[in-house]
């Protein structure tokens, strides 16, 4: 994955997704609110303020909005620096108005928290830190430097110092808390949304591969008869041309190439035609299909049936959901990547449950991430040993998230755990000692015999290419 794609998926470029029209609209709302507040202060409460300078500050915002509307297209996407400048301008304009109207004695001083909260939601940590520091500095300066808030009788409206400093502390705490809280919530929501989009892409890719295999298998089925005819005709020609070596070799070549065509089509169509009866398969067959891409990666993958089911009990037939196969395949891939030499995929079933366990002999999950297993974008600094163990892996946590999300769509419940410390049994055979993932379904949710009772399959749908 390229650096740009990683930034795009992780949400680091959210600041580039804000349109100028959104900033303009929010600023117009703020301008209207400021004008109404000044009119009420002037007409209703008859406060003695520097109204000329106040309306000048509002006029600068109006001029800025008009310039932005007529110079730039409204659908313009703002860059990180442009968004930072816009929010900084609004913060300075608001603090200037507060300076003219009593500083922290003005109850509207709490609005300083607004621009910083917006910054935490859409801008980078560096920009948010800069704006938060600027806001705290301006609020601190307004403790002593501000125009007095005078009533009609010219006496100054001010709160006691204990409440003044309490208001300052409340605003500073609100700036810090709202910044951290907004940043955390918005980042998590964005990460979940983008990870779900990645899950949809993975599932769509799996479905396309399945459809492609069905088309190829259908082609192999339809071409089987003409290829058999060619083979039969070439065999008869070979019998008749034994006394003519030059023509005999041509007939033998035709037969050989016909056999080769059948082998190629057969290998390409292993995924199977979209026959109705292939929408379901025995549990062990589905597990083998999911594990197949990882059988030749230098690790031993043991496909086992639990001892409680090893007494001849027939494996249940389950629905071949693409979500189930792709999710299980991701779990097996993760186990193969982090195992030392062995991976176990154990199947078990009972009257009401179907259970799959994916285990390995690696180091297991780090204890400090147990509560976050399955969350997307779990980044951490990789050591040199990690890079050697799994080259090219960036540690974003998307693999487990996709597997967990897809399997939960099929009604599964996933349990993550670590095995024992030992890696050899008393008989000297390898034993699971690393990560363990247990996938549990209620049998009614995937058992094909209960969902699709046996009966006439009907006519297979025609595949149009």
N, C-alpha and C positions, 0 to 999 in steps of 0.2 A: 504494500500500500504506500503510495507516495505521501510526502509530507503534507501537501495541500489537501489530499483526501483525508488524512488523519485529522488535520485541523478542522475540516468541514464536518466530519462525523462527530468529533468530540465536542463541538459547540464553541471552540475558541474563536470563531469568526462570527459570532452572533451580532457584534457591533456593525458588521457590514450588511446586515439584513434590514436595517431601519430606513424607511423612506423619509425624504425631506418633508413630504406632506404630513406625516405623523407629527413631526416636531412643530411644524407650522400650526397645526390644529391645536395641539396642547398649549402652545404659546398664546394663541388667540383666547383660549379659555382663561389662562392666567391673566391676560390683559383685561378682559372683561371683569374678572373678579377684583382686580386691583382698582379699576375705575369705580366700581360699585362701592368698595370699601371707602375710598376717598370721598365719594359723594355723600355717603351716610355720615362719615365723620364731620364733613363740612356742613351739611344741611340739617341733620338730625341732632347730632351732639354738639355742633358748633365748636369743634376743637380748633385751637390756634396752631396750625402747622405751616410748613413751607410748601404750600400747595403748588407754587410755580415750579419748584425743583422736582416735586413729586410727579407732576404731569410731564415734565421734561424727561424724567427717567422712563415713564410709560411710553412717551412718544418715541424714544430711541428704540424700544422694543417693537413698536408699530412699524417704524421705518425699516428695521432689520427684517421683519416679517414680509413687508412689501417687496423689499429687494430680493429676498429669497424666492418669493412667488413669481416675480416677473423676470428674473435673471436665470434661474435654474428651473428645469422641468420638475414637476411635483413628484414624479416617480423616481427621482434620482436617489440612489442608495448612498448613504453617507459612510465615509470611512471612519476608522477608529479615531483619528485625530480630529476630523470634522465633528463627530459626535461629542468628543470631549470639549471642543471649543464651544459648541452650542450650549451644553449643560453648564459650562463655566460662565458663559455670558448670562444665562438665566440666574445663576447663583449670585453673581456680582450685582445684577440689577435688583434682585430681591433684597440683598443685604444693604444696598444703597437706600432703598425705600425704607427699610427698617431703621437705618441710621437717621433718616429725616423724620421719623415718626416715633421716637422714643427708645430705640434699641430693644433691649430685652424687656423693657417695661411694656412693650407692645405685645398683646396676646398672640398676634399673628407670627411672632418670631419662631414658633414651632415649625412653620412652613419651610425653614432652612433644611429640614430633614428630607424633604421631597426630592430635590435634584440629586442628592447623594444616593438615595434609594434607587432612583432610576438608573444612575450610573452603575450601581452594583448589579443591576439586573441585566444590563446589556454590554457594559464595557469590560475591559481587561482589569486584572487586579491592580496593575500599575496605575491606570487612569483613575480607578475608583479610589485608590489610596491617596493620590494627588488631590482629587476633589474633596474627599473627606477631610484631609489635613487643611485644605484651604477653608472649608466651612468652619472647622473648629477654630482656626486662627481668627476668622472674621467675627465669629460669635464672641470669642474672648475679648477682642478689641471693642466690641459694642458694649461691654460692661462699663467702660469709662468714657468712651468716645461716641456720643450720639446727641442729636438735637432733642431738647426736652419736649415732652408731651404736655402741652398746656391746654387747660380747659377754657371755657368762655370768659371766666372771671380772671384769667391770666395766671392762676396758680398751677403749679406743676403737678401732674399726675405721675406718681412713682410708687413702686412697691417697696417694702422694707428690705434691707440688705440680705437678710436671711432667706427671703423668698426669691430675691434677685439671683443670688448665687445658687440657690436650689434650682431655679429655672435654667441657669447656665449648665449645671451638672446634668439636669434631665435632658437638655438638648444634646449635649455631648454624648451621653450614654445612648440616646435614641439614634444618633448618627452612627455610632459604632455598631449597636445591636442590629439596627435595620439593614446596615450594609452587609454584615455577616449573614444575617438570616435570609435576606433577599437573594444574596449571591448563592447560598447553599440550596435554597428551594428551587430557584430558577435553573441552576446548573443541573440539579438532579432531574427535574422535569424534562429539560432539554435532552439530557443524556438518555433517559428512558424512551423519549419519543424517537430519537435518532437510532437507538439500538433496536427498537421495534421495527423501524424502517429497514435496518440491516437484516433483521429476522425475516421480514417479508421478501427481501431480495434473495436471501438464501433459499427460502421455501419455493419461490418462483423458479429459481435455477434448478432445484431438485425436480420440480414438476416438469420443466422443459426437457430435462434429461430423460425423465420417465416417458414423456410423450415421444421423444425422439427414438427411444428404444422400442416403443410400440410400433412406430412407423417402419423402422428397419425390420422388426420381426414380422410385420405384416407383409413387407416386400419379400422377405425370405420365404414366407409361406406361399405367397402367390407365385413366386418364381420357381418354387420347388418342382412343380409339374413339368414346365418346359425344360428345366435343367435335367430332370430325370429322362425326359424324352431324348434330349441331345445325347445323354450318356448311353442310353440304350441303342440309339441309331449308330453312334460311333463304335460301340462294341460289335454290332453286326457288320459294320464296314471293316473293322479290323479282322473279323473272321474271313471275310471275302477277299481281303487284300493281302493275305499272308504271302502270296507269291510276288507281290509288287512292293518291295521294301520302301520305296520313296513315298508312295501313297499310304502305306501302313503307318509310317511315322507321323504323317499328318493326322490320320484318324486317331492315333494314340494321343497326340498332342491335344486334340479337341476334347477327348475324354478326360485327360488330365486337368485341363483348364476348367471344364465343367465341374469336376470335383472340387477344384480350388474355389470356384465361385460359391459353391454350396457351403464350404467351410468358412469362407469370409462372412457370408450373410448369417450363418449360424452363430459365429462369435460376436458379430455386431448386434445380434438380436437377443442376447442372453437376458436382457432386461424383461423380455416377454412382450407379447402382443397384448393390447388392451382387451383381452378376453374377460368376460364377466367372472369366470371362475378364478382368475388371477388377481382379483381384487382382495382375495383372502388367501392366507397360506398358514402352514403350521408355525407355531412360535419359534421353533428351532430354525426353520428355514429363513424366517425374517431376521433372526439374529445373525445367521451366516451371511445374509445379503448385506446387512449393515456393517459387518466386520470385514468383508472381503477386501476393500481397498487398503486395509492396514495389515494384511496377513504377510506381506513380503517387505516389511520395513525394518527388518533386522531384529525384531522382538518376537517372542513366542506368544501367540494369542490362543488361550485355552478356552474352547467353547464347551461348557459343561452343563449337565443337568443336575440339579440338587439331589442329594442322596434320598430324600423323601419321595422323589418322583422317579427314581431309577429302578423301580420294580416292574417296569413294563407298562406303566400308565401312559396312554397316548398323549402327546403334547396338544394343547388346545389350538384350534384354528382361529387366528385373529385377523382383523382387517389390516391390509397393507397400506396404512396411511403414509403418504410422503412425509408428514410431520414426524411420525414415529421413527421411520427409517433414518431420516436425516438427523433427528435429535440423538438417537442412539449412536449413530455413526460419529457424531461430534464427541460424545462421551468416551467412546473407544479411542478416538484420535487423541484426546487429552491424556488418557491413561497410557497409551503407547508412547507419547512424547515424553512423559515424566517417569516412566518405569525404568528399572535397571535392565531387566531382561524378560520379564514375564507379565502378561496381562490375562486376567480371568474374566470371562463373561458367563455368569451362572444363571440358568433359568429355573424357576420354581413356580408351581401353581397349586391351587387348591380349589374347592368348590366355589368360593366367592372371591378369590384374589389371584392375580398374576403378578409375579415379582421377577425383576431382572436386577442382577448385581454386577457392576463393573468394578473390578478390583485390580490393583497393580502392586508391584514390589518396590515402588519408589519411596520417596521421603514423606509422602502424604501432604495434606494441606497445612500451611502455616497456621498455628493456633490463633494468631491475631486477626485472621481474615475469615474465621468460621461464620461469624454473623453476617458477612457480606458476600459469601459464595453465591454466585448466580447473578450478582449485580454487574451491569455493564461498566466498562471504562475504569476498571480497578487497576490504575497504573501504579507502578512502583519502580524505583531505580534498580536496574538489573546488574548483577555482579558478573564478573568474567566467567565464573563457573556456569551461571545460567545461560550465557550466550553460547558456551560450548555445548551445553546439554540440549538446547533447543534453538539453533541458529535461525534468525529471521523472525522469531516470535517477539512481539512488542508488549505482551502482557496487558492487553486492554480488557480482558475478561469477556470478550464478545462470544467466544466459543461456548463457554458454559452458559452464558445468558441465552444464546440462541437455542441450545439444547434444552435448557430448562423451560423456556417459553414454548417451544414446539411440543415437547412432551406433555406439558400441562394442558395444552390445547386438546390433547387426546384423552384427558381425564386422569393423567398420572400425578402422583405425589412423589417428589424427590427428597431423599434424605442423604446428607453428606456426612461422612465420618472418616476416621483414620483407623488403620488396622493395628495389629500388635507390633512390637518391636522386633521380634524374630523373623527371619526370612527363610528358615529351613525347618521342616518338621522333624520329628524323631526319626523318621525313615530317610531323612536327607533330601526329600523332595522340596522344591520351592513352595512357599506359602505366601498368601497375600499379606503384606506388611505396610502398604502405603495407603493411598487414597481409596475410599470405597464410596460408590454412589449406588444407592438402592432406589429403583424405580418401581412404584407400586400402582397397579390399576385395580379398580373394582372390576371383576370379571364381566359384569354386564356392559361395561363401557367399550370393550374392544373384542369381546368374544364373538366371532363371526356366526357361530351356530345359533346364538341368541338374537343377534341383530339381523342377520340374513339367513333365515332357516333354509336348510337344503330343499331344493325343488328344481323344477325345470329352469335352466339358465336362460332360455330364450335365444333369439338370434343375436349374434355379435354385431355391434354397430359397425357400419362401413367406415373405413378410414380414408379420408380424401386428402390427397397431397397436392 
